[in-house]
Amino acid sequence: MADKLFDRAPAICVFLKPRLSGARYVKELSSRVVITWDLTEPFGGLLDFTWFKTVNRFQAVLHRDGLIEMRYQQLAAKDAIVGVYPVPSGARKPVAVHLSSLSRKDGPYAGVYESFHYLAPPRPQDLSCTIIRALGDKFDFLAYYSDFRIDNQEASTPSDGPVGGNVTGIGNTQHEQTRQALASRCTQGRFQLGFAQPVYAGSNEAREQPPEDAPLGSSHDIAFYSRQLAESSPGGKPLPYNYAVGHLGHEVGHRWSAYVSAKINGEPVSLGAWPHWAAGLQAIVAFRYSLPLEASTLGGGFWQDNFDGTYTQLRDGYFVPASGYSYLDLYLMGLISAADVPDFFLKNLARAGKDTNGRPVFRAERTKVTIQNVIAAEGPRLPDVDHSQRKFNTGIVVVVERGHSPSRELMERANGIRRQWIEYWNIATGRRASMTANPR
């Protein structure tokens, strides 16, 4: 919040908005200093609201007599903090006022500010309770999509959970005491995990495909893979809603992964930074979704052993484009047996350069890990593969402001994501489990 800046450090905020990037220019004159910004919002990625650079040009003029001018030429961004925060850290907070409450005759004041922001996000507990009370406790997962933006600098969302389901042998998955977590989300135990916040239907994540002229971006942007995705698809066209189903697959995967450790030579060994697999974990996907080579949507990597003490990272564990689940993930999900999990390894990595194709190469010390090492640390997965849940239901929920009807774009995109999510789940689980999106 804007008023909290007084508690941190003195500042002059011309247009303070996280994640802006670009050029800054400073010109010092005899009577003033001129600072100019030419910035863009982040673009092209899963976490972004736009596929293309945006223009945000503004300026501060700091006069020697204490006068401060703030000038704005062009602003694409609509949320930011503007104001003057003169209080040093630890000093007493002065009386400050919001600019919207002032007239030209008011002042002077020790501090003034303006905060431009979107609607405050709803609590995930309130979201799930609203759905379950209205439609019944019949959903394993809930995903929310809105036709309005909320006060979040990222277009995507983390998950809320796990909270339900009685599964052991998969590590400590609970964020809260189970009984408390279930009650706060109005479930008797069926509901297991949901989005923490709605995803805006106008964001990159909710688009069926990137625009044809979208910049290629980095290897974590979907447009970077347009050719490979088209070649890997049976129809020669990339599967739709890759960002959306990749994100759903990742968050739903957190119902079971990645919380386990292993016990090797009697000592516990972490397999990652909860709740993601370590980058050096060999986490090859069993049933690929987007590309011929994939690492788990929960992290880790697809590593090539060069047999000289180095390893080439063929795929990292970032879930763009959408990727499937590793053998270890599928075991934790209850979809394959322990005997079906091949040995894997964990490495301590030290960057060693790139290969001729530009792929990262690391020197590493390799530690062999088996599924029995995991079971020794966590116990067997229960219910086992013969008794585990195989049928799941996801509520795809559209969220609108009070008194409004859902937009056509919101309904079309939510429906498209629903259809592709069911197909993703079938593919990524090797059809060992089924997914519906049924409100009844």
N, C-alpha and C positions, 0 to 999 in steps of 0.2 A: 504494500500500500504506500501511496505517496507520502502520507504524513509520518511514516516510520523512518524515512530517510533522516529526519532530524536526530534520530538516536544513533546514527551510524557515523557520518562524516560530513564536513562542509561540502557543498556542491552547488554548481550552477547547471541546471538541467535545461538545455535548449529544446531537446526532443529525445528524452531518455527512453529507449525501448530495447529490451534484450534481443540479441541475435541479429541486429543490424550489422552490416559489414560494408567496407568500401574505403574510399580515399578521404583523408583529412588534410586540410591545408591551413598553414598559419602564416600570417603576414604581420610583422611588427613595424609600426609607424611611430613617429615621435609622440603623438598624443593618444594613441590607441593600439590595441592588438585586435586583429580580425581573424577569426577562426571559421573555416568553412567546411562543411561536411557534404559529401556526395555518396550516399549510402543506398544499399538495397536490402530488402528483406530476404531471408533465406528462400531459395527456390529450387524446385525440381525434386526434392526428397520426400520421403514418406512423412516426415514431421512438418512439412511445409504447406502453406496455403496457396502458393502460386507456382506455376511452371516456369515463369520467366522473371528476369530481373525487374525490380520496381525502382522508381526514381524518388528519392527523398533528399532534397537539397535545402539546407538551412544554414544559418550563420549566426555567430555571436560577435558582437563588437564590445570590447571591454575598454572603456575610457579611463584615462588616468585620474579623472576627478570622481570616479566611482560609479558613473552612469553605465548601465548595462543595456544594450540593445539586442533583441532577438528578432531575427528576420527569417522569413519563410518564402522560398520561391516555388517549390513544388513538393507535395507530400502525398505519397500513395498509402502509407500506413495511417491507420485511424486510431490507434491506441498508443499512449505514451504518457510520460510525466514531464511537465513543464513547470519550472519554478526556481526559486533561489533559497538555498539552505545554508545559512551562514554559520551554523553552530558547530564548533569543534567537538570532536568526540569526547564524551564525558562531561561536557558543560551543561548548564541548565537549559532546557528547551525553552525558546522564546514563544511568545504568542504569535501564531501563524494563522493565516486566513486563506481560504480557497478563493481563487480569482473570480469564480462565478458569483460570489456573494458581494463583490465590490462594485462601486460606481466610480466615475472619474473624480468625484469630490472626496473619496475616502483616502486614508493613509496619513502618514507613512506607517509601515509595519516592518517588524524585524524579519519576517519571512513570509513569502507568498508562494502559492503553488496552484497548479491545475492538474487534475488527473483525468485522462481520457481512457476509458476502459469499456470492455464488453460486459455482458451479464455475468454475475458470479456463478460458478459451476454448482450444480446440485450435489448433495452428498450421495455417494453410491448406495448407502443404506436406504435412503429415501427412494432412489430409483427402483431398486429391487423390491422394496416393500409395496410401492405403488403397483407394480406389475403383478406380483404374487397375490396381493389382496384382491385385485380386480379379476384375474384370470385363473387363479389357483396355483398351487405349488407343483407345477408340472414341467419346470424348466431346469435343465442341468447348467445351462450357460445363458447369459443375457448380454446382448450387444446393442448399443444405443447410437442412433444417428439423428442429427438435428438439422433444421434449415436455418439456424441462427448460430452465430459464434458465441463462445463463452470466453471468460477471462483467463485464457491459457495461451502462452506464447508458442505452443506446439500444437499442431493439428491433430496429432494422434493422442492416445491415452494409455496409461498403464492399466493393469487389471486390479480388481478388487477380489481378493481371495488367495488361496482356497479357503472355503468355509464349511463345506458339507462333504458328504461321502465318507464312508468308513473304510479307509484303506491304510494298511500298515506296511512297513518294509520299504517305504519310499522316502525316508528322511523326515525331518520335522518341517511340515508344510504349513503349520497354522500360524497366522498373523495374530490371532487372538485366542482366548480360551474358547473351545469349540462351542459350548452351550451358549455363551454370550454372543459369539459371532452368528450363530444360527438365529437366535432371537432378534438380533438387531437388523437382520435382513428378512425377517418374517417367513422363514422356511423351517420345515420340520426335518430337513436334512437332504432334500432332493437337490436344491440349488447349491452349486459348487463353486462357481466363479463367474464374474461379469466384468464388463468394462467399468472403470472408475468414473468415467465422464462420457458424455456424448461426443461423437465425431461429427464435425461439420460437413454437411453434404457437398459444400462447395470447395472443399479442400482437395489436395492431390490424392489423398488416400481413397476418397469416394468416387474418383473418376474411373470410368470403364477402361480407358486407354489414355496414355499421355498424348497430347497433341502431336501431330505429325512433325511439326517444326520445333518441338521442344528441344532445348539443348541436351547434348548427350550427358553432360555432368560427370560425376565420379562413379566408381564401381558400386556405390551404394545408392545410385539413382536408377530407377527402372528404365528410363530412356536409353541408358548406356547399353542395355541388353536387347534392344528392339530386334536386331537381326537374329541373334541367337534364339530368342523366344519364338520368333516366327518359324525358324528352321526346326525347332523342337516340337512345334505344335502340329498335330495331324492335318489340320486344315490350312497350314501355312500362314495363319494369323495368330498372334499372341493370345493366349487365354485372357478373358476379361477380368477386370478387378483384381489384378495381381497384388497391388499394394494392400487392398482390403483383406483378401483372404490370407495373405502372408502375415499380416498383423493378427488376424483372428487365430490362425494356426499357432502363432507364437504365444499369444496370451492364454488360449485354452490349454496349450501344452504345459503352462505353469501350474495347471491343476496337479500334475504329477512330477514335473521336472523343473529345475534341476537342483535338487536338495540333498542328494545322497553323497556320502563319502565312501572311501574304501579302506579296508584294513590290510596292509601289506607288511609281511614279516612282523606281525603283531602290533604295528603302529598305524594310527589313523592317518589317512592321506586325503586332503581335500581335493575334489574333482572340479572345483570352480569357485566363483564368487557368487554366493547365493543371490538370486536363483538362476544363474546362467553357468553353463559349462565353461571351464577355463579355455583360453584360446589355444593352448597346446594339447588339448584332449582330441584324440582321433575320434571323430563323431560322424562317420559316413552315414548318409541317409539310406535307409533300406528301400524305400519306394519313392523315387524322385518325382517332383511335380513340375518344375520349370526347366531345368538344365540337365545335361547328362551327368554332371558331377555336382553334388550338393552336400553341404555340411548341415548338421542339425539346426532347425529353426531356433533351438534353445541355446546355441552357442557352439563352442569347439571349432573344429576345422576339418578339412579334407586334406591330409598331409601325404606327400610323396617322400618316401625314404630314399635319399640319394646314395646311401651306403658309404658315405665318407664323413659321417658325423654331422651332415647338414640335412635339412628337410625343406622342401618347397611347399608353400601354401597354395594349393590348387583352388581351394574355396575357403573363405572365412565363414564364421557363424552368424553373420548379419543376415537377417531374413529378407533381403532384397537381392534378386527376385524371390518370390515365395518359395520356400523349401520345405521338405518333409521332416520326418522324425528319424533319429538314429535307432539302431538296434537296442541300445540301452534305454532310450525313451520309450520304445514300444514295449519293452519288458516292464518298465515302471507303470505304463498305462494298462498293463494286464492283457496285452494283445499277443505277446509271444512268450514262450517259456524261457527259463534261464538257459536251457540247453541250446536255444536258438541264438544266443548272443555271442558273437565271436569275440575273441580276446581283442583288446584295444590297448592304447598306451597314453601316457601323460608325459609331457616334456617341459623342462625348464628352457625357455627360449632366449636366444641372444641374436639380434639382427645381424645378418651377414651380407646383405645386399640384395640383388635381384638377378633372376635368370635372364636368358636372352629374350624371353617373352614378357619381361617386366613383372613377373610374379615374385613375391617376397621369398627370400631364402633366409633360413635361420640355422645357427648352430644350436644343438640341443642335447641334453642328457635325457635319455629315454627310460621311462619306468613302465614295465609291463603291468597291465591291470586286467583282471578277469572278473566275470560276473560273480564268481565265488568270493572274490575280495570285497565286492559290494555287499553281498549277503552276509559276510562275516561282520561287517560294520553295522548293517541296518536290519538284519533278519530277512527272512523270505518275504516276498511280496504276497500279501493276503488281502482280498481273495486271490487265489492263484489263477493261472491262465484258463483253467477249465470252469471257473466260477465267477470270473470278473464281469463287470458291466460291459455290454457290447452295444446297447442301443442308447443313443443320446438325443436330446432335444435342445435346440438353441432358440431363444426368443430374439428375433430381430425387431427391435423396438424403434419407432419413429417418435421423436420428441419435438414438440412445438410450443411456442409461447401460449400462455393462457388466452383463450378467445380466438386463436388462429386455427386454420385448417392446414394440414400438411401440403406443401407445395408439390407440384407434379414432379419436379426434379428430385425431391427427397424420396417420393414413393418409388420412382423408377430406379433410382440408385440403390435404395434399400432392398428392393425386389431382386435386382441384378446381383447384389452381394449375397443375398439369401441363396439364390440358385447356385452360384459358383462356390459358395462355402460348402454346400452339400457335396458337390463334385470333388472339391479339394479334399474333404475328409475321406471320401471313398478311396481316392488315389493314395493319399499320404498314409493311410492305415493299411494299405494292401487289401482293402475290402474286408478286413477282419472285424470292423465295427461299422455301424451305420449312424447317420446323422439326419435328423429331421429338423424342420423349423416350423413347428405346428403350434399355433396359439390355443388349440383345442385338445 
